[in-house]
Amino acid sequence: MSVSVEPRRTRPRIHRAWWVAAITLCALMAAAGFRSSTGALLEPLEEEFGWSRGVTSGAVSLNLIVYGLTAPFAAALMERFGLRRVVAVSLTLVAIGAGLTLVMDAAWQLWVLWGFAIGIGTGSLALVFGAIVANRWFVRHRGVVVGVFSAASSTGQLIFLPSIAALADGPGWRWAAGLIAGFALLLVPLVLLLLADSPAAVGTTAYGADPEAPPEPAPTPGRSAARVALTTLRESARSKVFWILFGTFWICGWSTNGLIGTHFIAASHDHGLPQTTAAGLLALIGVFDIVGTIASGWLTDRVDSRYLLFVYYLFRGLSLLAVPYLLADVVHPSLFVFIVFYGLDWVATVPPTVMLCRAHFGAVRAGVVFGWVFAAHMVGAGVAASFAGLIRQGTGDYLLAWLTAGALCVAAAFAVLAIPRTAGPDAAER
């Protein structure tokens, strides 16, 4: 009498891509944490050191510009030296820069630490890093993964900003800076343990990849990061698609990190709203941004990216034109409508922009191309941070800054419609 034995069921292993995605998300959140703190720290720094709004917003501008300009070179460094080493060094630099702000006592030190050290460190951990991870590690659900990574900035803002504002309002801004430094430093060993440079480096394939399909071409080894970044810029600059993406993402940065991210708390305080309440509203924008950006990633897998960008920029522009008339000394329901509406659209532009870079410039160059497009985003943010600060200093309010940002977003909405449906017309130009 034979007895059949059922094979023992084993739980399916979690694909390595998801562990890589998890540590990538944490690193992106850490980078976003310090950047989101700047709006909450402007007034405490001005009160302690007697610095003007022009000085503090100028340091933020430098941070945003360096942050953006670092991205394409960091993308090339990741291609040459690997994700793991570049990310670990970048987190260490963020921790050092944030930690040294605890002992600064001069404006030039603020500019060096916030502008250069933090700018370079966080710039290497920008959305370009997330785009490279998504392109290398995911075939299935790539758009959704890009959306999740894009939402990391809002997640970091949601986690850190209320605590940072409370610390700055209570024991002092140095506690807030110390919180960021400590979190960044704690992530370094996790990055070294969990992050892998590519699926091939750990003997696997990208999630959802066809095992029978030939692998995507690898980047050319041995070329310097600067040469890769500059060569890609020169070649991509022949395409009108590049300049449309470059210009519209410049406006995206102007209307998000540069204006709302840097000045929303201070502008709300001008209208009599407590700083902690304004920080809570900014964090609430982050809550809705997580939903909006992940949904945008899902839509990017299904809907023409050009039409998504048209809708995002148009409605963002309309909301910014309305916000100066909604701020008051108390939170009215109409302001909550803005928070929800604007929050859903905060960085929803990222997944379709990443996909257009890949569609028109190919998988190999997409990371560095998006690095340059992202650089435009942060340069636009840097210009807007100083522009809005000078407007506030010169006129006593932010009205002109709000109206300018709204008009630029409406212009960007119509500009993206000039992008061709496919890469064909531009392929020869590249």
N, C-alpha and C positions, 0 to 999 in steps of 0.2 A: 504494500500500500504506500503510494507516494504522497508526500505532503508538499503542496506548493507553498513556496515562501514568497510573499510580496516584497518587492524591492523597497528598501527603506527610503522614505521621502526625505529629501534634504531641502532646506530652505534656500531659495535662490540668493546668491551673493549679490551684495550691492555693487553696482558697477563703479569702478574707480573714478569715473568721470564725476559722480555725485560727491565724492569726498573732495575732489579738486574744486568743484563748484562751491562747496561749503566753506572751504578755507579762503577761496577767492572772495566770497561774499563778506567774510569777516574782515579781510584786509581792506576791501573797498569801504566798509563801514568805518574802520579806524581812520582811513584817510579823510572821509567826510566829516568825522567827528570834530577835528580841529577847525576845519574850514567853516563849519556851521557855527562854531563858537565865536567867530569874529564879531558878528552883529551884536551879541550879548556882552562883549567885552569893550566895545568902543567907549561908552560913557564911563565905566569904571576906570579905564586907563586915562581918559581925559581928566577925570576928577583927581586922580592921584598925582599925575605928573604935570597937569596944566597944559597938555597938548591940545591943539585945535582939531576940529573935525577934518580939516584938510590934511593934517599930518597923519592921523589914524587911518582915514580912508585911503590915503596915498599908500600906506604900508599894505593895506588890503589889496589895492590895485596891483602893486608889485607882486604880491603873493599869487594873485590870480593869473597874471601875465606869465610869470615864471612857471607856474603850475601848468599852464597850457602849452608853452613852448617846450617844456620838458617832454611832453607826451610822445611826439614822433620819434625823438631820440631814444626814449625809454623803450618804445616798441622795437626799435632796431637793436638795442642792447639785449632785449629779451630773445630776439631771434638768434643773436650770436652767443650769448652767455647763458641763456636759459632763464625760465621764469623764476625758479626757486631762489637763485642767488640774487637776482635783481630785486625781487620783492623783499627778501630778508634784509638786504642793505637799506632799502628805502624805508622800511618800518623803523629800523634803527635810527636813521637820520631824522625821521619825524619825532621819535622819542627824545633824541638829543636836542633838537631845536625847541620843542615844547618845554623840555626841562630847563633849558638855559634861560627861558623867559622869566623864570622865577627870580633871577638875580639881575635882570636888566634895570638900568636907571637912566637911559638916554634914548632919544628918538631914533638915532641911527642904529642902535641895537635892535629896536623893534623892527626896523626895515630889514636888517640883515637876517634876523631869526625868522620872522614871519615871512618876509619877502623871498629870501633865498633858501635857507635851510628847510623850512616847512614847505615852501613852494616846490623845490626839487623833489623832496621826499614824497609829498602827496601827488605831484605830477607823474611820478613813476607808478603810482597806484591808481591812476585815473581810469575812466571808462575804457580807454584803449586797452588796458590790461584785461578787463572783463571781455572785451570784444575778441582779443586774441585767444583767451581761454575758450570762449564759446565756439570760435571757428575751428580750433584744434580738437576739442574734446566732444563736440556734439554735432550730429547730423540730424537726428530726430529732436524735435522741440528746440531747435537752435534759437528761433525768434523769442520763445518764452524765456529761455535762459538769459538772453541778452536783456529782456525786459526785467527779469529779477535782478541782474547785476546793475542795471540802470537805477532800479529802485533802492539799491544799497545806500546811495547818498541820502535818500530820504529816511531810510531805516536808521542810519547813523545819526541823522539830525533828530529823529524821534527819540532815540535812546539817550543821546548825550545832551541835547539842547536844554531841556527842562532842568536837568541836574546842573549844567554849567551856569544857567541863569540864576538858579537858587544859590549855588556856591558863590557866584560873583556878588549877589545881593546880600549874602550872609557873611561867611568867614573871609571872603575876598576872591579876586580873580585868579590869584596864584594857585588856589586849590583847584580851580577849573583847569588850568593849564597842566597841573600835576596829574589830574585824572586822565587826560589824553596821553600824556607821556607814558604813564604806567600801562595803559591798555595796549598801546602800540608795542611796547617792549615785551609784554606777555605773549603777543602773537608770534614773535620771531621763532621760538622753538616749534610752534605748531606748523608754521610755514615750512620749516626745514624737514619736518616729519611727514606731512601729508601732501604737500604740493609736488606735482611731477611736471617736468618740462613738456612732455607730449605723451600720447598713448604708446607710441613705439618705444619710448624710453623705459616703460615698465611692462613691456610685452603684451599689450592689449590693443584694442582698436577704439576709435571714437564711438560714443554711444549712438546706436542706431545705424552704424556704418554697415554696408554690405561687405561681408568678408571676401567675396569674390571680386569686388571692384578694385581697380588699381588705386593705390594711395595718391592723395593730392600731392603735387610737386612741392618739394621742400625748399625753403629759402637757401640762397647761395651761401655756403659757409665761408668763413675767413674774411669777409668784407667788413670794414670798420663800420660802427654804428652811424657815425656822422655821414659817411659816404652813402650808405643805404638810404638814410633819411633824406639827404639832399638830392640824390639821384631820383628817388621816388617823387619828390616834390617837383623836380624839373620835368619829368615825364608826365606826371598827372596834370601839371599846369597847362598842357596843350588841350585839355578837354574842358568844354564849357560846363559839363556836369560837375567837375571839380569846383569850379568857381561859384556855381549856384549853391552847392552844398557848403562851401567855405563861407560864403556871404550869409546864407540863412542861419547857419550854426553860430556865426558871429552875433547875429541878432538874438538867437536863442540864449547865448551866454549873457548878453546885455540885459535881457528881460528876466533872468532867473538869478544866478549867483551874484551878478553885479548890482542889481537893483533890489529885488526882494530879499535875497539871502544876506546882503550887507546892510541895507537901510530900513527894512520893514520895522524892526523893533524900535529904532530911533524915530522913524516917522510916526509910528503909533504913539510913542511917548510924547512927541510934539503936540498931539491932540489930547493929551491928558490920560492916556491909557497906561496903567502900571507896566513896568518893564517885564515883570514876571508873567503878566497876562499876555503881553505881546509875544513873548517867547513861547508861551503855550500855544498861541494861535499859529506861530510859525511851525511848531512841531506838529500841529494838527494838519497843516498843509502837507507835511511829510507823510502822515497817515494816509491821506487820500492819494498822494502821489504813488505810494506803493501799489495801491489798487489800480490806478490809472496806467502806470508803467507796465505792470505785468499784463494787464488787459491789452495794452498797445503791442506787447510782444506777441500775444496770441493773435491779434488782428494782423500783425505784420506777416505771419505765416499764411494768411488767407486773403488779404486785401492789398491792392496796389499801394505801395509805400508813398507814392506822390500824393495820392488823394488823402491819405492819413495825415501827411504833413500839412497839406492845405487846411484841413479842418483844425488841426492843433494850433497852428500859428494864428489863424483867423480868430478863433474863440479866445485865445490867450490875449491877443491885441485888444479885443472888445472888453475883456475883464479888466485889463490894466487902465483903459480909458475911464473906467467907472470907479476904480478904487479910491482916488483922492476925495471923492464925494461920499465915501462910506465910512471913513475913519472918524472916530469920535472918542469921547472920554469913557464911554461904556461900549460894550459889544452888542450892537443891534443885530437882529436877524438877517438884515441885508448883508452885513459883513460876513456872517456865517455862509451865506450863499456864495460870496466871493471865495472864501476859504475852500469850500468844496469844489467849486468850479475850476479855480486856478490850480488847486492841488492835484486834481485828476490829470492836469495837463502839464505839470511842472517839468518832468523830463520824459514825457511820453514820446518826444521827438527822437529819442536816441535809437530805439530798435529799427524804425524805418530808415533812419540815416545810415546806420551800420549796414543794413541790407542793401541799400543803394550803392554804398561803397563796394561791397562784395560783388554785386551784379555788374557794375560798370568797370571795375578795376581788377577783378579776379581774386581768388582766395589767397594767393601768395602776397600780393601787395595790399590787400584790404586793411590789414592792421596798421601799417605805416601811413597809408592814405587817410584812414580815419584818425590817426594821430595828428596829422596836419589839420584836418577839419576840426578836430577837438581843440587844437591850439587856437584856431580862430574863435571858437566858443569862449575860451578863457581870456583871450585878449579883449574880446568884446565885453566880457564881464569886468575885466580890469578897467577898461575905459569908462564903463558905466558907473563903477564904484566911485571913481574920482569925479566924474561928471556930476553925479547926483550929490556928492559931498560938496562940491563947489557951488552947485545950484542952491543947496540948503544954506551954505555960508553966505552967499550973495543976496538971496531973496528972502530968506527966513522960512521957507517951506520947500516942499518937494514937488509942487504941482507940475512944473515944467518937465521934471524928470519922469513922472508918470505918463504924461501925455506923449513925450518923445518915444518912450518904450512901446506904448500902445500902437502908435503910428508905424513904427519900424516892423512890428509883428504882422500888421495887416499887409505891409509891402512884401514881407517874406512869404506870406501865404500864397500870393499870386506868382511869386518868383519860382516856386517849386514846380508849378505846372509846366514850366518850360523845359523840364528834364525829360529826355526821350523815354519812351516806354521800355525799350531794351537797350543793351549796350552797343548794338550794331552801328549806328551812325557815328559813335564816338570811338569805336575800336581803332580805326585808322589813325585818329588823332593821337592816341596814346603811344 
